[in-house]
Amino acid sequence: MLLKNHSLAQYNTFGIEVKAGQFMILESERQLEELIQSKTDHLPIFILGGGSNLLFTKDLPYLVVKNALSGRSFQRMTDEKVMVTAGAGEPWHDFVVWCLMQGFGGLENLSLIPGTVGAAPIQNIGAYGVELKDVFWELAAIDLETGEKKIFDRAQCRFGYRDSIFKNELKDKFCITEVSFLLTSSGHRIMDDYGALQSLLKEHNISQPTIYDIHRAVIEIRRSKLPDPTLLGNAGSFFKNPEVERAHFEKIKAQFPDMPSYPGKDGWVKIPAGWLIEQCGWKGRRRGDAGCYEKQALILVNYGKAGGEEIKKLSDEIANDVFKKFGVSLSREVNIL
């Protein structure tokens, strides 16, 4: 059923009040195929996942389709490997918990990330030393023009840092219907190299962590520094961690010896965006109801009635200050519409 001029406030984690020209909830692939075949107007189709990586700045002249495709299944590939498949509308964290309950490892470092399974490969979500591409097998998607179903393997998805082909050449051209992952059922690889994880595990006297220990530690860390979007509107990390050339990094490091960093690609160096923003004095500051979270400078929040344009303007100010102080450009992780 198509709804007209439908509010999207409950469908985005910033809680921004905008309206969709038309709106529907997608519960089956057949529903989408029939929609594409029968569509006669010129409204473009926009697929909405969990709304956790979006900033709406105006009403959307689209047919907004809320992806609610569900389902979970698995099949054994080897004695130690299992392929797990989930509907694109499944809440991501619920899916991670379900995998752990089956004894499957590989997703535990990605616990408590908001959003849906279908949105995860678009963003190539990552946290605490793991990216989705590390465990990705394939996904199925429907062409929004032809209704044709296509399978994409890892190479075809062209994963990058918080990036994929679905944010570039194929942006808004496909609706992902299900995603498959290659996980472990035994012989799990424990990824605990990330500094915050090591510190917390040591604090809890855990020297040989299990996948469940990593899962619980990640949740504890995230809850300690990230606001719950049901209580304080936000979209998680607003900016990507920038990568700079080694020579530029050394120049900044000479002026700021305590600056944290991580190895980047091709000899470049990755600098935490949150640290750069905090050094510019933005942590905890606000402009009206738009602000920079008091516990993590990388998070922009809606304290109540901020509009999308206010939050976007705040992000522009922050990025400009970082560039003036460090000569480093920040790229948004959040998609702005």
N, C-alpha and C positions, 0 to 999 in steps of 0.2 A: 504494500500500500504506500503510495506516494503522499507525503505531507508537504504542504506549501508554506513558505516563510517560517521554517521551523527553527527554534532556538538551538544553538550549539553549545550553550554555556555548560551543560553537564557532560559534554563530549570533548572538552579540552581541559587539561590539568591546570592551565592558568586561570580558568574560570571566566574567560572573556565572553561577554554577551554579544554575539553576532548571530545573524540568521542565514540559513541556507535557502536558496531559491526553491529547491525541492529536496526532500530527504526520505531515505528509506533504510531499513535494517535488512542486511543480507544474511540469510540463514541457510541457503543452499546454492550450489553452483548453477543448478537449473534455473533458479530465480534470476541470476545475473545473465545467463544466456538468453532467456526470454526477454529480459529488459533490453538487451543490445539489439535483438532481432526486431522488436516492436517499437523502438525509439524513433520518434518522428520529429521531435523538436531539436533545437540546436544547442541546448544546454550541455556543456561538457560534463563528463562524469568525474567526480573526485572521490577517491577511496579513502575512507577515514578508519584508522586503526584505534589505538587507545587515546589519541590526541595528546600524548605525553611529550611530543617533540615538535609541537606546533605553536606558533604565535599568530592568532587572528587579529588583523588590524582593520577589517571592514567586513561587511556582509558579503557572502559568497554567491555569485550568480551562477551556481553550479547545481547539478543533481548530486548531492552528497550521499554516498553509500557507506553506511556504517558496517564494516566487515565483522560479522558475528559467526563466521564459519567455525564449527567446533569439531571435536573428535581427537582421540589419541590412540595410537597403536604402535606395536613394535614387532620386529622379526629378527631372529638371530642370524648373524652373518658368519661368525666363527665362534670358537669357545669363549673368546674374550671380547668380541665385538657384537654390537646390536645396533640395528637401524631403527630409530624412533621417528615417527611422523605425527604431526599435530596440525589441526585446522588453523588457518591463519588468524581467526578471531579469538583464539584461546589467549587468556591473559598470560603474559610471559612468566611471571614469577610462579603462578599456579602450576604451569607446565614444568618448570624447574623442580619444584617440590615433588610433583608426581614422579618425575624421572628418578629422583633420589629415593623415593619410597619403593621403587622397583629395584633399587640397588645399582642404578646406572650412573656412571661418572662422566664428567666432561663439562657440565654446565654450572657446577657449584660456585665457581668464581663470578658467575653472572647473576647471582641471586639478587632479588629485590629490585631489579631494574624495572621501571614501569613500562607499560606498553603491551603490545600483542606479539604473538609469534610471527605473524605476517610482516610486521613492521621491522622486526629484528634484522633480517638480512638487508633491507633497504639501507639501514643505518650502519650495518656491520657493527652492532653494539659490542662494547668491550669494557672490561673492568678487571683490575687486580691481576694484570698479566695475561689475560685471555681475551681473544676476540672471537666473535661468532664464526668467522671463516675457519678457525682452527678445528671446529667439529661439524661444520656444514657438509651435507652430502648433496642435496638437490632441492629444488622447489618447483611447484607447479603454479602456473599463472594463466589467466585468461586475457586475451587481447581485447581491449575495450572498444576497438573499432570493428573487428571481425567476429568476435566471440570464440575464436580458435584457442584451444588449450595448448600450452607449450611447457616443456620441461627445461629448466636451466640448471646446469651443473656449476661447480665452483668456478671454473675458468670463465664460463659465460657470464657469471655475475660480476666479474671484474672488481673484486673487493679491494678497497683501499682503506686508509685510516678514516673511520666513520663515513665510509663512502661505498658506493656500488653503482652498477650501470643503471639502477632504478632511480638514482638521484641525478642522472645525467642524460644519456641518449634516450633511455626508455622512461624518463620521468612522466608520471601520470598516463602512461600508455597501457599498463597491465594492472590487473587485480590479482595479487598473490592469493592462492586458495589453500595451499598446504606447504609445509616445510619439513624436510627430513634431515636428521642429524645422525652421524656415526659416533656412538658413545661406547663406553667400556662397561662390561658387566662384571669383569674381574680384572686384576692387574692394573688398577687405576693409576694414572699419572697424577701425582699431587703437585699442584702449582701453587707453591707458597713462597716464591721468591720476592714478592712485592713487600716492600719495607713495612707498611702498616700491618699487613697480615702477620709477618714474622714477629713483630712487637707484641701483637695481641695474643698470639699463640704462646709466646714465651711468658706473657703475663698470666696466662691460664695454665702454665706448666704442661703444655702439650708439645712433646718433642717429636712424635711420630703421628702427625695429623691424618685423619681419614677424610673422605670426601664430605662427610657430615660435619666434621670439625671446621673445614673450610667454609662450608655453607653457613654455619652458625656465626663464624667470625666475620664473614663478609656482611651479614645482616647487622651484626652489632656495630661494625664500623660505619656502615651506611646510615643507620638510624642515629648514630651519635653526631653526624655532621650534616645530614641532608634533611630538609623539611618534608613532612608528609603532605603531599599535594591535596589530600582531602581536608587538611587543616589550614594550609597556607599555599595559595596558588603558585605553582612553579613548573618548569619543564626540565628539571635536572640541570646538568651542565649546559650553560648557554653558549659557551665558546669552546672550540677545539684547542688542545694544547699545541702551540705553534712550533714549527721546526725551523731552525735558522742555520745558516752556514757556519762552519767551525770558526772562521776568522771573526765573524760578527759576535759569536758566542763568547770568544776569548776577550773581546773588547768590552762586552757587558760584564763579564766575570771579573775583570780587573777592577771595575768600579763597585761591583756588588759581590764580594767573595763568597757570601753565604747563599748565593742563588742556587737552588736545586736544579738538576738536569738529568736527562736520560738519553741513551744513545738513540739516534734517529736513523732514517734510511740514508744509504749512500754517504756516510760520514757526517751527515748533518746532526744537529743536536736538538732534542726536544726540551722545551722549557714549560713547566706547569703554568697554564694561563691564570689559575687562581692566585699564584704567588705574584705574578706581574700586576694583576689587578689590585691585590692587597697593598703592594708597594706604592701604588698611586693613591692610596687612601680611600678606596671605595668600599671596603668591607664594612657592612653595617649601615652604610649611608642610604638615604632614600630621597626620592623626588615625589612628594605627594604620597600616593599609594603604591608607587613603583619603587623597588629598592633592591639593594645588594645584600644578600643574606648575611646575618651577623656571624654565623659559624663557618661559612664557606663562601669566599668571594666569587667563586665561579657560578654561583646560583643567583639568578635574578628572580624576584618574587613579586607577587601581587598581594598587597596587604588588605585588599578589599575591593575597591572600585576602580582600579587602574584600567585604562583601555589599552588595546594592543599598541597603538601609536605611542603612548607614553612609555611603555616598556621598551619599544624599539628605539625611541629617542634616548632613553637612559643607556641602552647598549651602545649606541653611537658615541655618546660622551665617554663612556668607559674605554672603548676601543681607541678613540682619539687620544686620550690621556696616556694610554699604554704606548702608543706609537711615538708620541712626543718625548716620553721619558726614556724609552728603550730602543726606539727605531724598529719595533717588532709589530707586524700586522696581525690582528686577531681575526679569525674566521668564525662565523657563527655555526654552532652545531644544530641549533634550532632552526626549523624551516619557517619562514615568514610569509604569510598570505594576506 
